[in-house]
Amino acid sequence: MSESILIQVIQSAGVVLSAILPFVFIAIIRKRKETQKKLYEAQQDILFLLEAEKRYGEVISFHEGATMKNTIRNRVRVETNLSWSGKNTASNIDIQYSKSDNTPSVTSLV
């Protein structure tokens, strides 16, 4: 292969790459934003369920004298083999989103 043909091939490859790369980066950014949105929605669901558990405990406490929260959580662990990590508490989620006005930011989700 002559030197001039090799130069033309390299230049052509550069043109193709410069045309394709922006689309690749846009796709990566779009996927990341979709993932962030899903994470935000999941954390909002966790906050809702924690609040529902708290209010349910208040009702049970009024009728029974105790919330029985830990008893119920233990039953769920034993009967379903699911476990509570304790990492996604209401305060942890609130701290993560307090800086960004309840919207996820790129740095808080990395």
ABEGO torsion letter per residue (X at the ends): XBAAAAAAAAAAAAAAAAAAAAAAAAAAAAAAAAAAAAAAAAAAAAAAAAAAAAAAAAAAAAAAGBAGAAAAAAAAAAAAGBBBAGABBAAAAAAAAAAAGGBBBAAAAX
